[in-house]
Amino acid sequence: MTGISIQVSEENGFTILTISGPINSYTFTELQEKINKYAGKVNLAIHLGGVTTMTSAGIGVILAAIEDTEAAGKKIFIIAPSEIARLAMESTGFMDSFPILNSIKELQ
């Protein structure tokens, strides 16, 4: 089984977490630890273009990050989710809760 890859970068005043691989019951804690390091503290972008699997565990982590970041008055965006990530988000019935941008260039 392959693991998750999380790269951190900075651009346009945002901390960008670029996620690749599966987000599932085996990998969500690593994602949660990394996101919790930044959520609510900085403007955050979570790039999901390389996500190959996304279960409800990952959805929960991302929804919590959105809530924490917005509550702190910071900005948060989901960037270019893969088709698998997009379908997982749509399946929740809360698609409007995910602030989605098509590319990092749209961050402001």
BAGU-687408 format. One record per residue (C-alpha): x, y, z; residue number from 1; residue in three letters. Coordinates in steps of 0.1 Angstrom, whole numbers. Layout:
// residues N
@xx=X yy=Y zz=Z nr=NUM rest=ala
...
END
This chain:
// residues 108
@xx=0 yy=0 zz=0 nr=1 rest=met
@xx=13 yy=34 zz=-9 nr=2 rest=thr
@xx=12 yy=63 zz=16 nr=3 rest=gly
@xx=2 yy=99 zz=14 nr=4 rest=ile
@xx=25 yy=126 zz=3 nr=5 rest=ser
@xx=21 yy=161 zz=17 nr=6 rest=ile
@xx=42 yy=189 zz=4 nr=7 rest=gln
@xx=42 yy=224 zz=20 nr=8 rest=val
@xx=49 yy=256 zz=1 nr=9 rest=ser
@xx=40 yy=293 zz=3 nr=10 rest=glu
@xx=25 yy=315 zz=-24 nr=11 rest=glu
@xx=4 yy=348 zz=-24 nr=12 rest=asn
@xx=2 yy=349 zz=14 nr=13 rest=gly
@xx=-11 yy=313 zz=16 nr=14 rest=phe
@xx=4 yy=281 zz=30 nr=15 rest=thr
@xx=-3 yy=255 zz=4 nr=16 rest=ile
@xx=-5 yy=218 zz=13 nr=17 rest=leu
@xx=-2 yy=197 zz=-18 nr=18 rest=thr
@xx=-17 yy=162 zz=-12 nr=19 rest=ile
@xx=-9 yy=131 zz=-33 nr=20 rest=ser
@xx=-20 yy=96 zz=-28 nr=21 rest=gly
@xx=-49 yy=80 zz=-8 nr=22 rest=pro
@xx=-67 yy=98 zz=20 nr=23 rest=ile
@xx=-82 yy=69 zz=39 nr=24 rest=asn
@xx=-83 yy=53 zz=73 nr=25 rest=ser
@xx=-46 yy=45 zz=71 nr=26 rest=tyr
@xx=-34 yy=80 zz=61 nr=27 rest=thr
@xx=-59 yy=105 zz=75 nr=28 rest=phe
@xx=-41 yy=109 zz=108 nr=29 rest=thr
@xx=-10 yy=121 zz=89 nr=30 rest=glu
@xx=-31 yy=145 zz=70 nr=31 rest=leu
@xx=-49 yy=157 zz=102 nr=32 rest=gln
@xx=-16 yy=163 zz=120 nr=33 rest=glu
@xx=-2 yy=184 zz=91 nr=34 rest=lys
@xx=-35 yy=204 zz=85 nr=35 rest=ile
@xx=-38 yy=210 zz=123 nr=36 rest=asn
@xx=-4 yy=226 zz=122 nr=37 rest=lys
@xx=-17 yy=254 zz=100 nr=38 rest=tyr
@xx=-56 yy=255 zz=102 nr=39 rest=ala
@xx=-67 yy=286 zz=119 nr=40 rest=gly
@xx=-32 yy=301 zz=121 nr=41 rest=lys
@xx=-26 yy=310 zz=84 nr=42 rest=val
@xx=-44 yy=315 zz=51 nr=43 rest=asn
@xx=-45 yy=279 zz=39 nr=44 rest=leu
@xx=-49 yy=262 zz=5 nr=45 rest=ala
@xx=-52 yy=224 zz=2 nr=46 rest=ile
@xx=-43 yy=212 zz=-32 nr=47 rest=his
@xx=-61 yy=178 zz=-39 nr=48 rest=leu
@xx=-51 yy=173 zz=-75 nr=49 rest=gly
@xx=-31 yy=142 zz=-67 nr=50 rest=gly
@xx=-56 yy=124 zz=-44 nr=51 rest=val
@xx=-62 yy=89 zz=-56 nr=52 rest=thr
@xx=-88 yy=78 zz=-29 nr=53 rest=thr
@xx=-108 yy=98 zz=-4 nr=54 rest=met
@xx=-129 yy=84 zz=23 nr=55 rest=thr
@xx=-152 yy=100 zz=49 nr=56 rest=ser
@xx=-122 yy=102 zz=73 nr=57 rest=ala
@xx=-104 yy=126 zz=49 nr=58 rest=gly
@xx=-136 yy=146 zz=43 nr=59 rest=ile
@xx=-140 yy=150 zz=81 nr=60 rest=gly
@xx=-104 yy=163 zz=84 nr=61 rest=val
@xx=-109 yy=189 zz=56 nr=62 rest=ile
@xx=-143 yy=200 zz=69 nr=63 rest=leu
@xx=-128 yy=206 zz=104 nr=64 rest=ala
@xx=-100 yy=226 zz=88 nr=65 rest=ala
@xx=-124 yy=248 zz=69 nr=66 rest=ile
@xx=-144 yy=254 zz=101 nr=67 rest=glu
@xx=-113 yy=261 zz=122 nr=68 rest=asp
@xx=-97 yy=284 zz=96 nr=69 rest=thr
@xx=-129 yy=304 zz=89 nr=70 rest=glu
@xx=-136 yy=307 zz=127 nr=71 rest=ala
@xx=-101 yy=323 zz=131 nr=72 rest=ala
@xx=-109 yy=348 zz=104 nr=73 rest=gly
@xx=-84 yy=333 zz=79 nr=74 rest=lys
@xx=-90 yy=322 zz=43 nr=75 rest=lys
@xx=-91 yy=286 zz=32 nr=76 rest=ile
@xx=-95 yy=271 zz=-3 nr=77 rest=phe
@xx=-95 yy=236 zz=-18 nr=78 rest=ile
@xx=-74 yy=237 zz=-50 nr=79 rest=ile
@xx=-81 yy=216 zz=-81 nr=80 rest=ala
@xx=-95 yy=185 zz=-65 nr=81 rest=pro
@xx=-90 yy=153 zz=-85 nr=82 rest=ser
@xx=-121 yy=137 zz=-99 nr=83 rest=glu
@xx=-121 yy=112 zz=-71 nr=84 rest=ile
@xx=-118 yy=139 zz=-44 nr=85 rest=ala
@xx=-145 yy=159 zz=-61 nr=86 rest=arg
@xx=-169 yy=129 zz=-61 nr=87 rest=leu
@xx=-162 yy=122 zz=-25 nr=88 rest=ala
@xx=-169 yy=158 zz=-15 nr=89 rest=met
@xx=-201 yy=158 zz=-36 nr=90 rest=glu
@xx=-213 yy=126 zz=-19 nr=91 rest=ser
@xx=-214 yy=144 zz=14 nr=92 rest=thr
@xx=-242 yy=166 zz=3 nr=93 rest=gly
@xx=-221 yy=195 zz=16 nr=94 rest=phe
@xx=-204 yy=205 zz=-16 nr=95 rest=met
@xx=-212 yy=242 zz=-10 nr=96 rest=asp
@xx=-191 yy=240 zz=22 nr=97 rest=ser
@xx=-159 yy=234 zz=2 nr=98 rest=phe
@xx=-145 yy=267 zz=-12 nr=99 rest=pro
@xx=-130 yy=253 zz=-44 nr=100 rest=ile
@xx=-106 yy=271 zz=-68 nr=101 rest=leu
@xx=-93 yy=256 zz=-101 nr=102 rest=asn
@xx=-57 yy=266 zz=-96 nr=103 rest=ser
@xx=-32 yy=281 zz=-72 nr=104 rest=ile
@xx=-31 yy=312 zz=-95 nr=105 rest=lys
@xx=-66 yy=321 zz=-83 nr=106 rest=glu
@xx=-54 yy=325 zz=-46 nr=107 rest=leu
@xx=-59 yy=360 zz=-33 nr=108 rest=gln
END
